């Protein structure tokens, strides 16, 4: 009888584990949603705006203005920074458990390496960006400490913009892939894990329409100036010919 009671207690305790795991999963989702809304608060946006201006201003021309900075979703940045942060914290916890001089030297080296690892992953996340300007889209990519690339795609070379949201996490946190089709090559340039892809695609199309409209107005004005110059020249030539005819007569 005692064995039966013991087995019954163990089975009831094992039945509680799925509920506990589900509770932990809900807490994790709540934490992610808190971080999601924290990234869109005014102080965080102001800090990110200053970092964007300081890091990417050198890619612009004199008469060019950035209308939108398109980064990948913060979830990807959090994923890249998780293990360097854990490594840094764990090294100092190990020092608190074993406070010896040799351990201090080892922990210091590990902490410095963790900070370098953290900075490398942060730059890999933050410096991969699209700059939507009033003239073009600049695709900036960071491949390493001494390797960076920047590709400018003019709005006149863009045929279409599309976006795609896939998966449960992409639907919950509203991130997906943005693709741009080029007219000259027919190929596509894409950026994965973009936050709010529908709004980003709409912003690109809006700036592209404004650029093409302004370009058409400039071209029409130039054509009008050329035609007015041709007409004025023909009129002056006609007046000179009429004056010569009157003088001869």
Secondary structure, DSSP 8 states (H G I E B T S, - for coil): -HHHHHHHHHHHHHHHHHHHHHHHHHHHHHHHHHHHHHTTSHHHHHHHHHHHHHHHGGGS-TT--EEEEEEB-HHHHHHHHHHHHHHHHHHHHHHHHS--HHHHHHHHHHHHHHHHHHHHHHHHHHT-EEEEESSEEEEEEEEETTEEEEEEEEGGGEEEEEEE--HHHHHHHTEEEEEEEETTT--EEEEEEEETHHHHHHHHHHHHHHHHHHHHHHHHHHHHHHHHHHHHHHHHHHHHHHHHHHHH-
